[in-house]
Amino acid sequence: MTRTPGPGGLDLNAMMKQVQQMQSEMSEAQEKLKDEVVDASAGGGMVKVKMSGDLRLLEIAIDPEAIDPEDAELLQDMVLAAVNEAIRSAQELATSKLGGIAGGGGLGGLGLPGM
């Protein structure tokens, strides 16, 4: 295979192979995230939420004691807090799984000057 030096003597073929490998690894990691599950709760466990690593809400469990017809706003706040915590946890999981593939972020893992 002929090496094609680019600007500054960069080996474009090697760089393209590395980009393709990163894309493949990223796709595989994203598929695996669909099977990961994070849990979150609010109100001392009165509202519990399960969310997949690809941000699909899988389950909401509400303790019957949390259902007070006189204070629906409190239950709404607990559901909102639990869902937001699950989203944060799922995003943190995705960052930890996908971040290493790109060499810590961006294209810096390609060894490009200035990256």
N, C-alpha and C positions, 0 to 999 in steps of 0.2 A: 504494500500500500504506500502510495506516495504521500509524504507529509506536505501539508499546505501551510507554510508559515504565513501568519497574518500580520497585522500591524504590530510592530515591536517584537517580532519573532515568535508570536504565540502560535502554538500548534492547534489549528482550528479543528482538525479531525479528532484529536484527543479531547479537546474541549467539548465537542458535540457528543462524543461517547459518554463523557462524564455527565452532561446535561440529560441525556436519554436515560442513563442509569438512575440519576436522581429522580426523574419523572416516574420511572417504574417503581422505585422504592416508595415514593410519595403516594402513588395510587394504591399500592399494597397496604401501606399504613392507614390510609383513609378507609379502605375496606375493613380492616381490622377494628377501627374505631366504632363501626356499626355494632359490633358485638360487645363492646365495653359498656359498662353501666356504672353510673355514679348515683349516690344517694345523697339527699339533703333533707333537712327538716327545719321546722320553725315552731315557735310556741312550746318549747320543751318537748318536742316530739309529737305534738298534737296534730301537726300536718307533716306528712312525709311524701317525698317526691322521688321518683326514679327517672333518670334521663340517660339516653344512649350517648356514646361518645361523639356521634354525629348530630347531636342536639335535637333528637326526637324525644318528646315527652312520652314516657312509657306508662307511668302510673302515678296517681295521686291518691293517698290514703288519708282520711280525715277521721280522727277520733270522735265518736259521737258526743263526747263531753265538750268538744269545741263548737258544737252547733247550738248557738244561743240566738233564738229568733229576735231577742231584744238588742243584740249586738252583732249583726251580720258584718259590719265593717271590720271588726277585729278578725273574724274568720277570713275575710277577703285579704286583709293585710298579711296574715300568716301564710295563705296560699301564695300570694305574690312574693313574699320573702323566700319561701321554700323553693319556688320555681326559679327565682333569680339566683339563688345560691347553687342550684343544680346546674344552671347555665354556666355560671362562673367555674364550677368544678369541671364540667365537661370541656370547656374551653382550655382550662389549665391542663387537663389530660391530653387534649389534642396538641397543645403546644409542646408538651414534654415528649410526645410520640413523634411528632413531625419536625420539631425544631432541630434535632440532631441530624436529620437527613440532609438538610441544606447547610451543614457545617456551621451551625449556630445561627443561621439566619441569612437571608439574602443570597447573593451569589458569591459571598466570601469564600465558601467551600471550594470554589473552582480555582482558587489561587490567582485570580485576576489582579493585576496591579491596581491599586486604588480602591479595592473592594474590601 
